[in-house]
Amino acid sequence: MYIFLIIYIVIIWEIIKIILWILGLILIYAFCSIKKKAEKSNCNITNNFEKYRPLYKKQYKDTVGHVINGMIKYYMDKISKMPCHWLRMFFYKYVFNIDIADNVVIYKGCIFRAPYKIHIGANTIIGDDCILDGRGGLYIGENVNLSSEVRIWTAQHSVNSPEFSYVSEPVYIYDRAWVSSNTIILPGSIIETGAVVTAGAVLTKCVPQFTYWGGVPAKFIGNRPRELTYSFTGEHDWFF
């Protein structure tokens, strides 16, 4: 009898956890949808890449916002490790409200901050264990390759501020750019069309089109051919 009681309690507890998980996803979806609509209402809509430039607004500081942002981090960490690409993409698009175009590949372990302020263009590949920060606005073009463990930051604290003030600037990565592994991209950086940032670099400025930069801080190394014709197809390793 006691065994059946324990089994019953375990089953009830698992059902409760599933319900709480679903309620959490619904709350995150509602929050991200509201924030995304608020951002879009403050954009100048044009027919080019600049339509995604936001007007900077005061950081969301109330208690509810902190709770939900904590939930987003928790759920994002769990979902990013699911061994199923299409399922991860479903959550990224339809729960976290990331603006993701067709044929995008996002490998396991990728963490998004303020996901509702991130745009990812068609045919782009994002490698394993990246961190993509959307708080200041992150805009990635088409056929971009981000290698494993890239860190892109759009918000930070001012080193010159007595109050340790929060500051943010958008990061733009244009078509057919390549950001190699273990690279750090800091707020305000721009990587123009066809540009390359080499492995382990720390970027703090603009990389002109069809050039490649490397080092800490990143500096000009050389030029890349301008006749780039490749397009990624959305193919990816199974499961991950």
Rosetta blueprint (number, residue, H / E / L):
1 M L
2 Y H
3 I H
4 F H
5 L H
6 I H
7 I H
8 Y H
9 I H
10 V H
11 I H
12 I H
13 W H
14 E H
15 I H
16 I H
17 K H
18 I H
19 I H
20 L H
21 W H
22 I H
23 L H
24 G H
25 L H
26 I H
27 L H
28 I H
29 Y H
30 A H
31 F H
32 C H
33 S H
34 I H
35 K H
36 K H
37 K H
38 A H
39 E H
40 K H
41 S H
42 N L
43 C L
44 N L
45 I L
46 T L
47 N L
48 N L
49 F H
50 E H
51 K H
52 Y H
53 R L
54 P L
55 L L
56 Y L
57 K L
58 K L
59 Q L
60 Y L
61 K L
62 D L
63 T H
64 V H
65 G H
66 H H
67 V H
68 I H
69 N H
70 G H
71 M H
72 I H
73 K H
74 Y H
75 Y H
76 M H
77 D H
78 K H
79 I H
80 S H
81 K L
82 M L
83 P L
84 C L
85 H H
86 W H
87 L H
88 R H
89 M H
90 F H
91 F H
92 Y H
93 K H
94 Y H
95 V L
96 F L
97 N L
98 I L
99 D E
100 I E
101 A L
102 D L
103 N L
104 V L
105 V E
106 I E
107 Y L
108 K L
109 G L
110 C L
111 I E
112 F E
113 R E
114 A L
115 P H
116 Y H
117 K H
118 I E
119 H E
120 I E
121 G L
122 A L
123 N L
124 T L
125 I E
126 I E
127 G L
128 D L
129 D L
130 C L
131 I E
132 L E
133 D E
134 G L
135 R L
136 G L
137 G L
138 L E
139 Y E
140 I E
141 G L
142 E L
143 N L
144 V L
145 N E
146 L E
147 S L
148 S L
149 E L
150 V L
151 R E
152 I E
153 W L
154 T L
155 A E
156 Q E
157 H E
158 S L
159 V L
160 N L
161 S L
162 P L
163 E L
164 F L
165 S L
166 Y E
167 V E
168 S E
169 E L
170 P L
171 V E
172 Y E
173 I E
174 Y L
175 D L
176 R L
177 A L
178 W E
179 V E
180 S L
181 S L
182 N L
183 T L
184 I E
185 I E
186 L L
187 P L
188 G L
189 S L
190 I E
191 I E
192 E L
193 T L
194 G L
195 A L
196 V E
197 V E
198 T L
199 A L
200 G L
201 A L
202 V E
203 L E
204 T L
205 K L
206 C E
207 V E
208 P L
209 Q L
210 F L
211 T E
212 Y E
213 W E
214 G E
215 G L
216 V L
217 P L
218 A L
219 K E
220 F E
221 I E
222 G E
223 N E
224 R L
225 P L
226 R L
227 E L
228 L L
229 T L
230 Y L
231 S L
232 F L
233 T L
234 G L
235 E L
236 H L
237 D L
238 W L
239 F L
240 F L
